[in-house]
Amino acid sequence: MIHALTAAASRAAEERAVAETGVALAELMECAGSAVAREVESRQPSGPVAVICGGGNNGGDGWVAARELLRAGREVSVFTSAAPDALTGIAGEAARAAVAAGVGVVEPDRELLEAGALAGFPVVIDALFGVGFGGAVRPPYDSWIGAINASGAYVVAVDVPSGVDASTGGTAAEAVRANVTVTFSAPKTGIILYPGAGLAGELVVADIGIGHEYLGSSGDPEIWDADDYRALLPRPAPDAHKNSRGRVLIVAGSGAFPGAAALAAMGAQRMGAGYVTVAVPASVVGVLQSKLTSAVVMGLPENPSQTLASKVTDALLDISREFDAVVLGPGMTVAHGAVHVARELVGSLDVPLVVDADGLNALVDTVDTITGRAAPTVITPHPGELARLLGMTPAEIQADRLVHGRQLSGPHLACVLKGAHTVVSGAGRQVVTLAGNPGLATAGTGDVLAGMAGALLAQGLDPFEAGALAVYLHARAGDHASADLTTLGVVAEDVPAYLPVAIRELDSTI
């Protein structure tokens, strides 16, 4: 596991390393710029290189890279709005050393960079802003970013593409589109969260000499490796039976959306649950039985709208005592009876619970029903659902997924904020999942995820662990499905079908 760093955490890591180890900032800059140069040499070993340098330390990294590429025999030109002699600090020192070594300097007239200024350069290094950027790109630098994007060159961004907020992933109207981003010491949160992640290209983390112990602390976003996920996989005992492998009750479905209940059941079964029961409105029992051959389907009283009637609440509370976890919400709708059922179950169930989709929509004006639960709970909102729960807009949620993702989380409550690079928050921790692809952006895949999380809760994982492992395996199943079926061709039913492939990839001994 490694931590992803916000801009503030990145600066703090450097400051601590300098204070406690005696390493100089200039040495770190030398290592950073040299790492960028090596990456350029490895990926684009020939042709002239343009380096776009700002006036700060990110620009200093660019000057070092320029000098090192010149030493490697490349033709290098640095485009800068500030004369090397006018730069101060270690960036100024790096600039003057590069000029002394023979690096060419271009200072555009009126500080504007024309759209065709970088024509003829097959490689462009973006060292304009770095982690210090926030807000809007002011003139003339919007023209500089426009010229980089118009160049058609292979673009290497230094630490963070210019115009991307290193902490939130938000982007300015003008932001660099990189082919690869060489980031230093640890990934920055702004290039693992969208939309910033979509501009970073391939992410390369370069070690510049800051020890792992300085790179993040408890509560900072985590990126897990395969070993972290593998350690959480349930492992059935040799003498396991269906009841010892987790019993899951799924309360879901309606006449309009019977498939949601079936998909949740498929997800729970493929995630290892030994016994799955689906409780649905009576009129859709036949539909569920035609789709599920190894799950129990229970028909319950319904309203004329083919949604659960409010009077089923007591029966469900009684039945739930026989199960190790309950999944609530997929396809239930927000009809009056279904809303009543959802509220009563969330407020009264004392077993582990996953609340998804309409189960969450039913709680919009009673969020304390979720936060007040003592039993283990996982909620799985997409940005629109979380926005409704928090009284915000989806755009506000997306503007800072880390901050808002943790708002409805706690010691026994995990929030799975779905979307590209899903954020799982709980127990004072956050993990960002980098797996997945747009093939998962299709109706029903979230229902599968809810069932998977329920199965993991039923098998003894805590909410944060269950959310994190379910999201990762769900994403990898989607990756395998897209590889075989194309991103355009994946449907929700493919995710549980490919889940065993994702599990085997993680651990072939299960």
C-alpha positions in Angstrom: 0.0 0.0 0.0 1.1 3.5 -0.8 -0.4 6.8 0.1 -1.6 9.4 -2.5 -0.6 12.9 -1.5 -2.4 16.2 -1.7 -0.4 19.3 -2.6 -0.1 20.1 1.1 1.0 16.6 2.0 3.6 16.6 -0.8 5.1 19.8 0.5 5.1 18.5 4.0 6.9 15.3 3.0 9.6 17.3 1.4 10.0 19.7 4.3 10.2 16.8 6.8 12.7 14.9 4.7 14.9 18.1 4.4 14.6 18.8 8.2 15.2 15.3 9.4 17.6 13.7 6.9 19.6 16.7 5.8 18.9 16.3 2.1 18.8 19.6 0.3 15.9 20.7 -1.8 18.3 21.3 -4.7 19.3 17.6 -4.5 15.6 16.6 -4.7 15.2 18.9 -7.8 18.3 17.3 -9.4 16.8 13.8 -8.8 13.4 14.9 -10.1 14.6 16.5 -13.3 16.9 13.6 -14.0 14.0 11.2 -13.6 12.0 13.1 -16.2 15.0 13.1 -18.6 15.4 9.4 -18.2 11.7 8.8 -18.9 11.9 10.9 -22.1 15.0 9.0 -23.2 13.3 5.7 -22.6 10.1 6.6 -24.4 11.1 9.0 -27.1 14.9 8.4 -27.7 15.3 10.7 -30.7 14.4 14.2 -31.9 14.5 17.7 -30.4 12.8 18.4 -27.1 10.9 21.5 -26.0 10.7 22.2 -22.3 8.1 24.6 -21.1 9.2 26.1 -17.8 7.4 28.2 -15.3 9.0 30.4 -12.7 8.7 28.0 -9.7 10.3 24.8 -8.6 8.3 22.8 -11.2 10.1 24.9 -13.8 13.4 24.2 -12.0 12.7 20.4 -12.5 12.2 21.2 -16.2 15.6 23.1 -16.4 17.4 20.1 -14.8 15.7 17.7 -17.3 16.7 20.0 -20.2 20.3 20.0 -19.1 20.4 16.2 -18.7 18.8 15.7 -22.1 21.4 18.0 -23.6 24.1 15.9 -22.0 22.6 12.8 -23.6 23.0 14.4 -27.0 19.5 15.7 -27.5 18.7 19.1 -29.1 16.8 21.0 -26.3 15.0 24.3 -26.2 13.5 25.8 -23.0 10.5 28.1 -23.5 10.2 30.4 -20.5 8.4 33.6 -19.8 11.1 34.6 -17.3 14.7 35.1 -18.2 17.0 32.7 -16.4 18.9 35.5 -14.7 15.6 36.8 -13.2 14.7 33.5 -11.6 15.4 33.1 -7.9 16.1 30.3 -5.5 17.0 26.8 -6.5 14.9 27.1 -9.7 17.1 30.0 -10.7 20.2 28.0 -9.9 18.9 25.1 -12.1 18.1 27.5 -15.0 21.5 29.2 -15.0 23.3 25.8 -14.8 21.3 24.6 -17.8 22.1 27.8 -19.8 25.8 27.4 -18.9 25.7 23.9 -20.2 24.4 25.1 -23.6 20.7 24.7 -23.4 18.9 27.0 -25.8 16.4 29.5 -24.4 13.3 30.9 -26.1 11.5 33.9 -24.5 8.3 34.6 -26.5 7.5 38.2 -27.3 4.7 39.6 -25.1 4.9 36.4 -23.1 2.3 34.8 -25.5 3.0 31.4 -27.0 1.5 31.1 -30.4 -0.4 27.9 -31.3 2.3 26.8 -33.8 5.3 27.7 -31.6 6.1 24.1 -30.8 5.8 22.7 -34.3 8.8 20.6 -35.1 9.3 19.3 -31.6 8.2 15.6 -31.3 8.5 15.8 -27.5 7.3 18.5 -25.1 8.0 18.6 -21.4 5.3 20.4 -19.4 7.1 22.0 -16.3 4.8 25.1 -16.1 2.9 24.9 -12.8 3.2 21.7 -10.8 1.5 20.9 -7.5 1.1 24.6 -6.5 -1.6 25.3 -9.1 -5.2 26.0 -8.2 -8.1 28.0 -9.7 -8.0 29.4 -13.2 -5.1 29.7 -15.7 -4.5 33.4 -16.2 -3.1 34.9 -19.4 -0.6 34.5 -20.9 -0.3 31.0 -19.6 -3.5 29.8 -21.2 -1.8 30.4 -24.5 1.2 28.3 -23.3 -1.1 25.4 -22.4 -3.0 25.8 -25.7 0.3 25.6 -27.6 1.3 22.4 -25.8 -2.0 20.8 -26.6 -2.0 22.0 -30.2 1.6 20.7 -30.8 0.7 17.1 -31.6 3.8 16.2 -29.7 4.4 13.4 -27.1 3.8 15.3 -23.9 5.5 14.5 -20.6 4.1 16.3 -17.6 6.3 17.0 -14.6 4.6 15.9 -11.4 1.1 17.1 -12.4 -0.2 18.3 -15.8 -0.4 22.1 -15.7 -4.0 23.2 -15.1 -4.8 20.2 -12.9 -5.4 20.7 -9.2 -3.0 18.4 -7.5 -5.3 17.8 -4.5 -8.8 17.4 -6.0 -8.3 16.5 -9.6 -10.3 19.5 -10.7 -9.1 21.1 -14.0 -9.0 24.6 -15.3 -10.6 25.5 -18.6 -7.1 25.2 -20.1 -5.2 22.1 -18.9 -2.4 20.1 -20.4 -3.2 16.7 -21.9 -0.2 14.5 -21.2 0.8 11.2 -22.6 2.7 10.4 -19.5 3.1 12.1 -16.1 6.2 11.6 -14.1 5.2 12.3 -10.5 7.6 12.3 -7.7 7.8 10.1 -4.6 4.0 9.2 -4.5 1.0 9.7 -6.7 -0.8 13.0 -6.2 -4.5 12.7 -5.5 -5.3 15.1 -8.3 -4.0 12.7 -10.9 -5.7 9.6 -9.6 -9.1 11.3 -9.4 -11.1 12.4 -12.4 -11.1 14.6 -14.4 -7.4 15.2 -13.6 -6.7 11.5 -14.0 -8.0 11.7 -17.6 -5.3 14.3 -18.5 -2.4 12.6 -16.8 -1.9 9.8 -19.3 0.2 6.9 -18.0 1.4 7.6 -14.5 5.0 7.0 -13.5 6.1 7.4 -9.9 9.8 8.3 -9.6 11.8 7.8 -6.5 13.7 11.0 -5.8 15.2 10.0 -2.4 12.4 10.8 0.0 11.9 7.8 2.4 8.6 5.9 2.4 8.1 6.9 6.1 7.6 10.6 5.0 5.1 9.9 2.2 1.7 10.1 3.8 0.2 9.4 7.2 -2.9 7.9 8.7 -6.0 9.2 7.0 -4.3 10.1 3.7 -5.8 8.4 0.6 -4.4 4.9 0.0 -3.7 3.0 -3.2 -3.5 -0.7 -2.5 -1.5 -3.4 -4.4 -2.6 -6.9 -5.1 -1.2 -8.2 -1.8 -3.5 -5.8 0.2 -6.6 -7.1 -1.6 -5.4 -10.7 -1.5 -5.2 -10.6 2.2 -8.9 -9.9 2.5 -10.2 -12.7 0.3 -12.5 -15.1 2.2 -11.1 -18.6 2.3 -13.6 -21.3 2.8 -12.6 -23.9 5.4 -12.2 -27.5 4.2 -15.3 -28.5 6.1 -17.3 -25.5 5.0 -21.0 -25.8 4.3 -23.5 -23.4 2.7 -24.5 -21.8 6.0 -21.0 -21.2 7.2 -20.0 -19.3 4.0 -22.4 -16.5 4.6 -26.2 -16.1 4.3 -27.3 -13.0 2.4 -30.9 -11.6 2.2 -31.5 -9.2 -0.7 -34.5 -7.0 -0.3 -34.9 -5.4 -3.8 -36.8 -5.2 -7.0 -40.2 -4.1 -8.3 -42.4 -4.7 -11.3 -40.4 -2.0 -13.2 -36.9 -3.2 -12.2 -37.0 -6.9 -11.4 -33.5 -7.4 -12.9 -31.8 -5.3 -10.2 -32.7 -7.9 -7.6 -31.4 -10.7 -9.8 -28.1 -8.9 -10.5 -27.5 -8.3 -6.8 -28.1 -12.0 -6.1 -25.7 -13.0 -8.9 -23.0 -10.7 -7.4 -23.5 -12.1 -3.9 -23.3 -15.7 -5.2 -20.2 -15.2 -7.3 -18.6 -13.4 -4.3 -18.8 -16.6 -2.3 -22.0 -16.3 -0.3 -23.2 -19.8 0.6 -26.9 -19.1 0.7 -28.8 -16.2 -1.0 -32.4 -15.3 -0.6 -34.1 -12.6 -2.6 -37.2 -10.9 -1.2 -39.3 -9.2 -3.9 -42.8 -8.1 -4.7 -45.0 -11.2 -5.2 -45.8 -10.5 -8.9 -42.2 -10.6 -10.0 -41.3 -13.9 -8.4 -41.6 -15.7 -11.7 -39.2 -13.3 -13.4 -36.6 -13.9 -10.6 -37.0 -17.6 -10.6 -36.4 -17.7 -14.4 -33.1 -15.9 -13.8 -31.9 -17.5 -10.6 -31.8 -21.2 -10.2 -29.7 -21.5 -7.0 -31.1 -18.6 -5.0 -34.2 -18.7 -2.9 -36.9 -16.3 -4.2 -39.4 -15.1 -1.7 -42.6 -13.2 -2.7 -43.9 -10.5 -0.4 -47.1 -8.4 -0.4 -47.1 -5.6 -2.8 -48.9 -2.4 -3.8 -50.8 -2.0 -7.1 -47.6 -0.4 -8.5 -45.8 -3.8 -8.0 -43.6 -2.3 -5.3 -43.2 -3.7 -1.7 -46.1 -2.9 0.6 -45.3 -1.2 3.9 -46.8 -4.0 5.9 -43.9 -6.4 5.0 -41.6 -4.6 7.3 -42.2 -6.7 10.4 -41.8 -9.9 8.4 -38.5 -8.8 7.0 -37.2 -7.7 10.4 -38.1 -11.2 11.7 -36.6 -13.0 8.6 -33.4 -11.0 8.7 -32.3 -12.7 12.0 -31.6 -15.8 10.0 -29.0 -14.0 7.8 -25.5 -12.8 8.2 -26.0 -9.7 6.0 -28.8 -7.8 4.2 -28.6 -5.9 0.9 -31.3 -3.3 0.6 -32.5 -1.1 -2.3 -31.7 -2.2 -5.8 -34.7 -1.6 -8.0 -37.1 -0.9 -5.2 -38.3 2.5 -6.5 -39.3 5.3 -4.2 -43.0 4.4 -4.1 -44.5 5.1 -0.7 -44.5 1.6 0.6 -41.0 0.9 -0.6 -39.7 4.0 1.1 -41.4 3.0 4.4 -39.8 -0.4 4.2 -36.3 1.0 3.5 -36.5 3.5 6.4 -37.8 1.0 8.9 -35.2 -1.6 7.9 -32.2 0.8 8.1 -33.4 2.1 11.4 -34.1 -1.3 13.0 -32.0 -4.0 11.5 -29.2 -5.1 13.8 -27.3 -7.2 11.2 -24.6 -6.0 8.7 -26.3 -4.1 5.9 -25.6 -2.8 2.5 -27.8 0.2 1.4 -27.8 0.9 -2.4 -29.8 2.8 -5.0 -33.4 3.4 -3.9 -32.6 2.3 -0.4 -30.5 5.5 -0.2 -33.0 7.6 -2.1 -35.5 6.7 0.6 -33.3 8.3 3.2 -32.7 11.7 1.7 -34.3 13.6 4.5 -33.3 11.2 7.3 -29.6 10.7 6.9 -29.1 10.2 10.6 -30.8 6.9 10.2 -27.7 5.7 8.4 -25.1 7.4 10.6 -26.9 6.3 13.7 -26.6 2.6 13.0 -24.4 0.6 15.3 -24.3 -2.5 13.1 -21.8 -2.7 10.3 -23.0 -0.8 7.2 -21.9 -0.1 3.7 -23.6 2.5 1.5 -22.9 2.5 -2.2 -24.0 5.9 -3.7 -23.1 7.3 -7.1 -22.5 11.0 -7.1 -26.1 11.9 -7.7 -27.3 9.8 -4.8 -24.6 11.1 -2.4 -25.5 14.7 -3.5 -29.1 14.1 -2.6 -28.1 12.7 0.8 -25.8 15.7 1.6 -28.0 18.4 0.1 -25.5 19.2 -2.6 -25.2 19.0 -6.4 -23.4 16.1 -8.2 -21.0 18.7 -9.6 -20.0 19.7 -6.0 -19.5 16.0 -5.1 -17.3 15.5 -8.1 -15.3 18.6 -7.4 -13.8 17.0 -4.3 -14.6 13.3 -4.1 -12.3 12.6 -1.2 -13.8 15.2 1.1 -17.4 14.4 0.3 -16.8 10.7 0.2 -15.8 10.6 3.8 -18.8 12.7 5.0 -21.0 9.7 5.5 -18.5 7.3 6.9 -17.4 6.2 10.4 -16.1 3.4 12.5 -18.9 1.1 11.5 -20.0 2.8 8.3 -18.2 2.7 4.9 -19.2 4.9 1.9 -18.4 3.5 -1.6 -18.6 6.6 -3.8 -18.9 5.0 -7.2 -17.6 6.3 -10.5 -14.3 6.2 -12.3 -11.7 5.5 -9.7 -14.2 4.7 -6.9 -13.4 6.1 -3.5 -14.1 3.9 -0.5 -14.1 5.7 2.9 -14.5 4.2 6.4 -12.9 3.8 9.8 -10.8 6.9 9.2 -9.3 5.6 6.0 -9.8 6.0 2.3 -8.8 3.9 -0.6 -9.0 4.8 -4.3 -9.4 2.0 -6.7 -7.5 2.5 -10.0 -8.9 -0.5 -11.8 -12.0 -0.4 -14.0 -13.0 1.0 -17.3 -16.0 2.7 -19.1 -17.5 -0.7 -19.9 -18.8 -0.7 -16.3 -20.8 2.5 -17.0 -24.0 0.6 -17.8 -27.2 0.0 -16.0 -27.1 -2.8 -13.4 -23.4 -3.0 -12.6 -24.0 -1.2 -9.3 -26.5 -3.8 -8.3 -23.9 -6.5 -8.8 -21.5 -4.5 -6.6 -24.1 -4.2 -3.8 -24.6 -7.9 -3.8 -20.8 -8.5 -3.7 -20.4 -6.2 -0.7 -23.2 -8.0 1.1 -21.5 -11.3 0.5 -18.3 -10.0 1.9 -20.0 -8.6 5.0 -21.7 -12.0 5.5 -18.3 -13.7 5.3 -16.9 -11.6 8.2 -15.2 -8.6 6.6 -15.7 -5.2 8.2 -17.4 -2.5 6.2 -14.3 -0.7 4.9 -12.7 -4.0 3.9 -15.8 -5.3 2.3 -16.3 -2.1 0.3 -12.7 -2.0 -0.9 -12.4 -5.6 -1.9 -15.8 -5.6 -3.6 -15.0 -2.5 -5.6 -11.6 -3.9 -6.7 -12.9 -7.3 -7.8 -15.9 -5.7 -9.5 -13.5 -3.4 -11.4 -11.2 -6.2 -12.5 -14.1 -8.3 -13.6 -15.2 -5.4 -15.7 -11.6 -5.1 -17.1 -11.6 -8.8 -18.1 -15.1 -8.5 -19.6 -14.1 -5.5 -21.6 -11.0 -7.2 -22.9 -13.0 -10.1 -24.2 -16.3 -8.4 -25.2 -15.1 -4.8 -25.9 -15.9 -1.8 -23.8 -19.0 -1.1 -25.8 -20.3 -4.6 -25.5 -20.2 -5.2 -21.7 -23.5 -5.5 -19.9 -24.2 -5.9 -16.2 -24.7 -9.7 -16.4 -21.1 -10.0 -17.6 -19.6 -8.7 -14.3 -20.6 -11.7 -12.1 -19.7 -14.0 -15.0 -16.1 -12.6 -15.1 -15.8 -12.3 -11.3 -14.2 -15.8 -10.9 -11.5 -14.7 -13.4 -10.8 -11.6 -11.3 -10.6 -13.8 -8.1 -8.3 -16.3 -9.8 -6.1 -13.5 -11.0 -5.8 -12.3 -7.4 -5.3 -15.8 -5.9 -5.3 -19.0 -7.9 -5.4 -21.2 -4.7 -9.0 -20.4 -3.8 
